[in-house]
Amino acid sequence: MSGYNRDQLIEAFKNQALKFGEFTLASGQKSNYYLDGKQVTLEAHGLRLVAEGLLDLLADVKYDAIGGMSIGADPIIGAVIAMASVRGRDLKGFLVRKEAKGHGTKRYVEGPVTPGERVVIVDDVVTTGGSAMISVERIQEFGCDVVQVVGVVDRLQGGAATFAGAELPYRALLDVTDLDVPLGDS
């Protein structure tokens, strides 16, 4: 049973995450709008919509764990594995560090995932796909098989092509046209 409501998620992103002005994105690109996904994923109702939506989006994918680049993916991963449990599905999560931990295990990948498992990489906002690809490379080096990349919102600025070039299946819950941002705007 899903609690996903696409229209409510669209409204949450429009009202809480979408900002207009002059911005420099993580990709280095300039943009006249910014999507601050954490405004939705760090709020209870928005995060639940994201988690339920991703579980529905991934219903036909066989995977053992879901993870992504820390900090943006952290709340999403936690919510997805919690909602999977509510649905009776056993699922692991993992976090990919931007820099290897300087002490202890000194690993890039944290969590109960083990080499050989099938994993999904998640990103809150996909522009060029760069940060998701870093996560892909690090979890592959760890020994896992990336079977799907998912975004919560796709800016439609090259991410899908990046994943296609790496032969990685990709899907997103929403894209910027769902938020009434014209495609010509960057």
DANOR-V949655 format. One record per residue. N is the residue number from 0. RES is the residue in three letters. PHI is phi in degrees with one decimal (999 if undefined). PSI is psi in degrees with one decimal (none if undefined). NEAR is the number of other ideal C-beta (glycine too) atoms within 8 Angstrom. Layout:
BEGIN
[[N/RES/PHI/PSI/NEAR] [N/RES/PHI/PSI/NEAR]]
END
This chain:
BEGIN
[[0/MET/999/124.8/3] [1/SER/-101.4/141.7/6] [2/GLY/-104.5/16.9/7] [3/TYR/-77.3/131.4/10] [4/ASN/-132.2/102.8/7] [5/ARG/-57.9/-43.8/9] [6/ASP/-61.8/-39.6/6] [7/GLN/-66.4/-36.8/9] [8/LEU/-66.7/-42.1/16] [9/ILE/-58.4/-46.7/11] [10/GLU/-63.4/-39.0/8] [11/ALA/-61.4/-44.3/14] [12/PHE/-67.6/-41.2/16] [13/LYS/-61.8/-44.5/10] [14/ASN/-83.7/-30.5/7] [15/GLN/-110.2/-30.5/11] [16/ALA/-110.0/-25.8/14] [17/LEU/-85.6/120.7/12] [18/LYS/-125.0/143.6/9] [19/PHE/-112.7/145.3/6] [20/GLY/156.1/-150.8/7] [21/GLU/-113.4/121.4/5] [22/PHE/-134.4/150.7/10] [23/THR/-108.5/123.2/6] [24/LEU/-83.4/166.9/10] [25/ALA/-57.2/-29.2/6] [26/SER/-73.8/-11.3/8] [27/GLY/94.1/-12.6/5] [28/GLN/-69.1/149.7/10] [29/LYS/-90.4/146.5/7] [30/SER/-147.8/149.7/11] [31/ASN/-94.2/6.0/8] [32/TYR/-144.9/156.8/11] [33/TYR/-135.0/138.8/10] [34/LEU/-110.5/108.1/13] [35/ASP/-95.1/83.9/8] [36/GLY/-56.2/-28.4/13] [37/LYS/-65.9/-20.8/11] [38/GLN/-66.2/-23.8/10] [39/VAL/-97.6/-42.5/16] [40/THR/-80.7/-6.8/15] [41/LEU/-111.0/27.3/7] [42/GLU/-130.7/135.5/10] [43/ALA/-54.4/-53.9/5] [44/HIS/-66.6/-44.3/8] [45/GLY/-61.5/-43.3/13] [46/LEU/-64.6/-39.4/14] [47/ARG/-64.4/-40.9/11] [48/LEU/-60.4/-43.3/15] [49/VAL/-62.2/-49.0/15] [50/ALA/-61.9/-47.1/13] [51/GLU/-63.5/-41.2/12] [52/GLY/-62.7/-43.2/13] [53/LEU/-66.3/-40.7/15] [54/LEU/-61.4/-40.0/15] [55/ASP/-65.8/-44.2/9] [56/LEU/-61.1/-32.2/9] [57/LEU/-97.7/10.3/12] [58/ALA/-57.4/-29.9/6] [59/ASP/-97.8/7.5/3] [60/VAL/-103.0/133.9/8] [61/LYS/-91.9/114.8/4] [62/TYR/-150.9/155.0/12] [63/ASP/-102.4/-25.0/8] [64/ALA/-152.1/158.2/16] [65/ILE/-130.9/139.3/17] [66/GLY/-161.0/179.0/18] [67/GLY/179.8/-174.4/15] [68/MET/-70.3/127.3/12] [69/SER/-71.7/132.6/11] [70/ILE/-111.4/-32.5/6] [71/GLY/-59.1/-37.2/14] [72/ALA/-85.7/-15.0/16] [73/ASP/-53.1/-55.4/9] [74/PRO/-64.9/-33.8/10] [75/ILE/-63.4/-47.0/17] [76/ILE/-61.2/-47.0/15] [77/GLY/-58.8/-43.8/9] [78/ALA/-68.9/-40.4/13] [79/VAL/-63.7/-44.4/15] [80/ILE/-69.9/-33.0/12] [81/ALA/-67.0/-45.4/9] [82/MET/-68.8/-31.7/12] [83/ALA/-61.4/-41.6/11] [84/SER/-62.6/-43.1/10] [85/VAL/-57.9/-35.7/6] [86/ARG/-82.4/-0.4/8] [87/GLY/85.3/16.3/4] [88/ARG/-107.5/131.2/7] [89/ASP/-83.0/125.0/5] [90/LEU/-147.6/140.0/12] [91/LYS/-101.7/159.2/12] [92/GLY/-124.3/158.8/14] [93/PHE/-149.2/154.4/15] [94/LEU/-118.1/141.5/13] [95/VAL/-107.9/123.3/16] [96/ARG/-80.6/148.6/11] [97/LYS/-69.8/-35.1/6] [98/GLU/-131.2/145.2/5] [99/ALA/-60.6/143.0/7] [100/LYS/-60.8/133.6/10] [101/GLY/-81.7/-0.7/5] [102/HIS/-144.3/178.9/4] [103/GLY/59.8/-122.3/4] [104/THR/-77.2/-19.7/4] [105/LYS/56.4/37.8/7] [106/ARG/-101.2/157.3/9] [107/TYR/-85.0/-29.4/8] [108/VAL/-106.0/127.9/13] [109/GLU/-121.2/139.2/9] [110/GLY/129.5/177.0/10] [111/PRO/-81.9/12.0/7] [112/VAL/-70.3/147.1/15] [113/THR/-127.2/152.8/6] [114/PRO/-53.3/142.7/6] [115/GLY/96.2/-14.6/6] [116/GLU/-78.1/154.2/11] [117/ARG/-90.1/127.1/9] [118/VAL/-129.7/157.5/16] [119/VAL/-112.6/137.1/14] [120/ILE/-102.5/131.7/15] [121/VAL/-119.7/144.3/16] [122/ASP/-137.4/142.0/17] [123/ASP/-70.6/-51.4/12] [124/VAL/-126.2/124.1/11] [125/VAL/-104.2/123.8/13] [126/THR/-110.0/-85.3/13] [127/THR/-90.9/-13.1/10] [128/GLY/89.0/4.4/16] [129/GLY/-59.4/-48.1/10] [130/SER/-70.9/-35.4/10] [131/ALA/-64.4/-36.3/16] [132/MET/-68.2/-32.8/11] [133/ILE/-62.7/-42.8/11] [134/SER/-61.9/-42.9/15] [135/VAL/-58.0/-50.5/13] [136/GLU/-61.3/-41.6/8] [137/ARG/-70.7/-38.3/11] [138/ILE/-75.3/-30.2/16] [139/GLN/-68.0/-41.8/10] [140/GLU/-60.5/-33.2/7] [141/PHE/-68.4/-25.2/11] [142/GLY/116.1/10.6/7] [143/CYS/-96.2/160.7/13] [144/ASP/-103.7/114.0/8] [145/VAL/-80.3/115.1/12] [146/VAL/-103.1/-11.7/10] [147/GLN/-165.2/143.8/13] [148/VAL/-116.6/135.5/16] [149/VAL/-130.7/147.0/15] [150/GLY/-121.2/153.2/16] [151/VAL/-79.3/-49.4/17] [152/VAL/-131.1/130.0/18] [153/ASP/-100.7/123.8/11] [154/ARG/-75.5/-7.0/11] [155/LEU/59.1/45.3/9] [156/GLN/-125.6/36.3/9] [157/GLY/113.1/-10.5/8] [158/GLY/-58.4/-46.8/16] [159/ALA/-59.4/-40.2/11] [160/ALA/-66.7/-38.4/8] [161/THR/-59.4/-47.5/12] [162/PHE/-68.1/-39.7/14] [163/ALA/-61.8/-40.0/9] [164/GLY/-63.3/-27.5/6] [165/ALA/-94.3/6.7/8] [166/GLU/57.6/42.1/4] [167/LEU/-112.4/126.8/10] [168/PRO/-65.1/141.9/7] [169/TYR/-139.4/141.9/13] [170/ARG/-146.0/158.5/9] [171/ALA/-137.8/149.0/11] [172/LEU/-66.5/-45.4/13] [173/LEU/-137.0/163.1/12] [174/ASP/-132.4/173.5/9] [175/VAL/-62.0/-25.6/11] [176/THR/-67.7/-27.8/8] [177/ASP/-65.5/-24.5/9] [178/LEU/-96.3/9.9/12] [179/ASP/63.4/29.2/6] [180/VAL/-92.5/120.6/9] [181/PRO/-61.3/143.2/5] [182/LEU/-61.5/-27.6/7] [183/GLY/-71.0/-19.2/4] [184/ASP/-77.7/142.3/8] [185/SER/-111.7/none/7]]
END
